[in-house]
Amino acid sequence: MDFTIKNIKQNIVSVARELGYVIIDTNGNTYNLVRKLNYDNYPRFHIYAKQQGSDFVFSLHLDQKKPIYQGAHAHNGEYFGPVVETEADRIRDVIARSHNDEAI
């Protein structure tokens, strides 16, 4: 699920921390973030966040399990549905609260 949040005044490190995500990799202005749902590594929410000026474009999905083959990127992921939509809403709400509704 892709969505954009505009006019974020914080950097991605602060935003990730505020949302409960950890940055696991970067590639230019794209950040790879995860939020575990329990003490295991999976399932977990996974975001690719791209900074465009003061806007962030989020590409969110739910990784259900680890990739089967070493080095493979294919996994059992959910890109749409109520769980992913609820997490996207939570992200929007947290950022809106911290920015006094200026970010949405």
Buried (B, 14 or more C-beta within 10 A) or exposed (E): BEBEBEEBEBEBEEBBEBBBBEBEEEEEEBBBBBBBBEEEEBBBBBBBBBBEEEEBBBBBBBBEEEEEEEEEEEBEBBEEEEEBEEBBEBBBEBBBEBBEEEBE
